[in-house]
């Protein structure tokens, strides 16, 4: 479904996130996408992100670069502020 580097896998695993949960979020996404345009996070093409729930209702922020498919950049638990931003700006 997507590529994940060993470094990113290590990072999300340390946060208690499993790859299956990331996959579930991609499948369960109902809203649009946001672009990460912050200077320190710029990629080519732009990093996309969204908030979605796992099958058990855990809300995660998923960040990826749509380059040669999908390259996972990061994932972590979505805070209320992240959810607010997502609900306001997702297209």
Steps between C-alpha positions, in 0.01 A plus 500: 500500500781744586874511552646551845868551572667327795546841670130587470400152616722541804355846571135393487567177689653701785174698509302179541357509147484182296517486121156333491354808673650728233351277230161516673516881505563510125200271446276681752573860395179691440625859473727676260872566510720783625835611359792561733643829371720580801849594380679245720279218368493579127526205265459461124218422454345653814440276798131414538335424832167397643333387819311173506397230743631148532249217512506534880429875489851630568545829312836540330662772292655337194762684292625376164666611179314397183814413306519180296195381693480581870802550723405516868672790670358475853199417714395589851194539720288793387465768767183709529689792339610284204138384457380862509752604232414199287124560521551865405742461208464150351390501135 
